[in-house]
Amino acid sequence: MSEVELKPELRKPWTLVRDQRIRFLLVGGFNTVLGYSLFALFDFLIGDSLGEFGYMLALVLSYALAMTVAFFLHRKFVFRVKGKLLLDFGRFVLTNMVGFGLNAVILPLMVTITGLIPLIAQAITAFIVAIASYLLHKHFSFRRPENGNL
């Protein structure tokens, strides 16, 4: 009996997820779990040894590692671009800073204006920031004129 031949587009698992927005959400979800796990690990390893602000070093280390992983995953699997590594990384970091800034502005507004509890307000805010991040990454971080991006 011969083996079943797979179509070329089915040989790579990421091609099964054709919609770039879905790939963005999958990578983002993975990266959220990774970042939180790294934070927990670093907080466990070094948090108490540096006093009451040791968790802040854990945050910085976990954020730096998770953002680097996210960059390569977004680059390879979501936006599928090549070249311009340093330019893309700089833009990626800047876009993430914009996302953080949006979150820092929208969240307190949601809590104070609507009276929502912070956990619900953050869920709504995260959704808004995710849409903005996707658009910024697509049209700025990984912009390629030859792909029809601005």
C-alpha positions in Angstrom: 0.0 0.0 0.0 1.4 3.4 -0.9 1.4 6.3 1.5 -1.1 9.0 1.0 0.4 12.1 -0.6 -0.3 15.4 1.1 -0.9 18.4 -1.0 2.0 20.9 -0.8 -0.1 23.4 1.1 -0.9 20.8 3.8 2.7 19.8 4.5 3.4 22.9 6.7 1.1 23.1 9.7 0.9 26.9 9.6 -0.5 26.9 6.1 -3.6 25.2 7.4 -4.3 28.5 9.2 -4.7 30.7 6.1 -6.1 33.8 7.8 -3.4 36.1 9.0 -5.6 37.5 11.8 -6.1 34.0 13.2 -2.4 33.3 13.1 -1.8 36.6 14.9 -4.2 35.6 17.7 -2.6 32.1 18.0 0.9 33.5 18.2 -0.3 36.2 20.6 -2.1 33.7 22.8 1.0 31.5 22.9 3.2 34.5 23.7 0.9 35.6 26.5 1.2 32.2 28.2 5.0 32.2 27.6 5.4 35.7 29.0 3.4 34.9 32.1 5.2 31.6 32.6 8.6 33.4 32.3 7.5 36.0 34.8 6.5 33.3 37.3 9.8 31.5 36.8 11.9 34.6 37.2 9.9 35.9 40.2 10.4 32.5 41.8 14.1 32.4 41.1 15.1 36.0 41.8 12.1 37.8 43.1 12.7 37.5 46.8 16.4 37.8 46.6 16.2 41.4 45.4 13.8 42.7 48.1 10.4 44.1 47.6 11.0 45.2 44.0 12.5 41.9 42.7 9.3 41.2 40.8 10.0 44.2 38.6 13.3 42.7 37.4 11.3 39.5 36.8 8.9 41.5 34.7 11.6 43.2 32.7 13.4 39.9 32.0 10.2 38.0 31.1 9.0 40.9 28.9 12.3 41.1 27.0 12.4 37.4 26.3 8.8 37.0 25.4 8.8 40.0 23.1 11.9 38.6 21.3 10.2 35.2 20.8 7.0 37.0 19.7 9.0 39.0 17.1 10.4 35.9 15.5 7.0 34.1 15.6 5.2 37.0 14.1 7.8 37.5 11.5 8.0 33.8 10.4 4.4 32.5 10.8 2.1 35.5 10.9 3.4 38.1 8.5 5.9 35.8 6.7 8.5 38.4 5.8 12.3 38.2 5.2 15.1 40.7 5.3 15.2 44.0 7.2 15.7 42.1 10.6 16.9 45.1 12.7 14.4 47.5 11.1 11.6 45.1 11.7 12.7 44.5 15.3 12.9 48.2 16.1 9.5 48.8 14.6 8.1 45.7 16.5 9.4 47.1 19.8 8.0 50.5 19.0 4.6 49.0 18.1 4.5 47.1 21.4 5.3 50.3 23.3 2.4 52.0 21.5 0.2 49.1 22.5 1.3 49.3 26.1 0.6 53.1 26.1 -2.8 52.6 24.6 -3.5 50.0 27.3 -2.3 52.4 30.0 -4.6 55.1 28.8 -7.8 53.1 27.9 -7.8 50.9 31.0 -8.2 53.6 33.6 -10.7 55.4 31.5 -12.8 52.2 31.2 -12.6 51.8 35.0 -13.4 55.4 36.0 -15.9 56.3 33.3 -17.9 53.0 33.0 -17.4 51.8 36.5 -16.3 48.3 35.3 -14.1 46.2 37.5 -10.5 46.2 36.3 -10.6 42.6 35.1 -13.5 43.2 32.8 -12.2 46.5 31.7 -8.8 45.0 30.9 -10.5 42.2 28.8 -12.2 44.9 26.7 -9.1 47.0 26.5 -6.9 44.0 25.5 -9.3 43.4 22.6 -9.0 47.0 21.4 -5.2 46.9 21.8 -5.0 43.6 19.9 -6.8 45.1 16.9 -4.5 48.1 17.0 -1.4 46.0 17.4 -2.4 43.8 14.5 -2.9 46.8 12.2 0.4 48.5 13.4 2.4 45.3 12.9 0.9 44.6 9.5 1.3 48.2 8.2 4.4 49.3 10.1 6.4 46.6 11.9 6.5 44.2 9.0 5.7 46.6 6.1 6.8 45.4 2.7 5.9 47.6 -0.3 6.2 44.6 -2.7 3.4 42.8 -0.7 1.0 45.6 -1.2 1.4 47.0 2.3 1.7 50.7 2.7 
